Amino acid sequence: MVSDSAFNDGNCVGRMRKIWRVNGSLVGIAGNLDEFGPFLGWLKAGMQDRPPKLSLSALVLSPSGILHFAASGVPFAVQSRCEAIGSGAMAAKSAHEALGFTDPRKAVQIVCKHDQNSRGPVRVYKLRQT
């Protein structure tokens, strides 16, 4: 899983980590910063209750595949091996395809050069082997 480091909350622009390790999965989040904590807490608790009402987008990468969480809170399984969220999502998917799906880090680095809402550093995370 690859991410840029940009955030913009409407008042402040900066850099932050956008991917976390939760229960053996990688979780990438884009959207309202105030919602990151409740969403991560819900995931850490095992998703037993109804998901919190959120407007963020998230991808959860586990050994069994990718789940995409949108504002509805109901996840859906992503069928492809390539998915993206956030303001640079379409550009990142396009750059990744143009690179022959070989270098997701480079794809996000390209987006950071051209998209005002994306900036480095670009971070790469891999699932841990169990």
N, C-alpha and C positions, 0 to 999 in steps of 0.2 A: 504494500500500500504506500502511496506517495502523496505528499501534500506540500503546498507552499506554506508560508507562515503569516500571511496577512490577515488582519482583522480590521473592520470598520464598524463601529457601533453607532454611527451617525454623529457622534461628538468627538470621537477620538479614533485615530488610525495608528496601528502599530503592528507588532509581530507577536505571535504566540504559537505554542504547540497546538496541533489540531487533530492528532491521532493518539489514542490511548490503548493500553492493553487491559482487557476486561475478561475475566473468566476464560482465558485461553484464546480469545479472539482479538482482532484489531478493530478499533472503532474510530472512524473518521467522521467529523461533524462539521457542518457549515450552517451558519444562520445566527440566530439571536444568542449572544453570549450568556445572557441570564438563564437560558434554558439548558446549557451544557451540563451543569451540576445535577439538576433533577433527572435528566435523561441518563447520565452515566450512573447515578445512584440506582435508578430503576433497573438498568442492565446488571449492575453488580448484585442486586438483590434477586436476580434470577428471572426477571420478567414475569413474576407470578401474578401480580395485580394488573389492572388495566394500565396501559401506558399513560404517562402524564400528557395533558393537553399541550401540545407544542407546535411551533411553526418551523422548527429547524428541519434540516435534512441530515440523514446519517447513513453511512454504510458500515455494516458489520461483516468483516471477513473472518470466517472460521474454516477449519479443515473441510467442512461439508459444503461450503459455498459462500455466496454473498447475499445478505439481506439488505434491502433498501427501505429505510424508514422515511416517510414523508409526513406532511402536516396531519394526515388522517390518523397517524399513530399505528396503523396496521401495516406491518412489514410485508414486502413481497420479495420472492426469490428472484435474483437476477440470473438470467439464463446465460449471458455472455461472461467471458473472463475479464472484460474491460468495462468499467462503469466509473462515473464521475459525478460529483455534486459541487455545488457552490457556483459563484459567479464566473469562474474560469472553466467550468466543466466542459462545455462544447468545444472550446478552443483546445483544451487538453486532449480530449478524445480525437479531435482532428489532427493535432500534431503527432499523437501517438500512432495513428493510422498512417500518416505520411512517413513516419520513421519505420514503417513495416511492422508495427507492434513489437518492436525489439527493445525500446529503451524508454520506459515510463518516466524515469528521472529527467532525461533530456527533454521529453515532451513538456513537462511542467516547467522546466527552466526556460524553454522557448516562450511559454505563456507569460512567465514573469517578466520577460523583456517587452511584451507588447500589450498586456492587459493592466489597466490602472488599478484594478482591485486585487492583483496578485503580486506577491513579492517573495523573495527568498529570505532565509535559506530554504532550499528544497530538502525535505527529509524523506528518507525511505525506511520503511519498517517491513520486516518479514515475520511470518508466523513462526513461532518456536516449535521445534520438533518435540513431540511427546514420546 
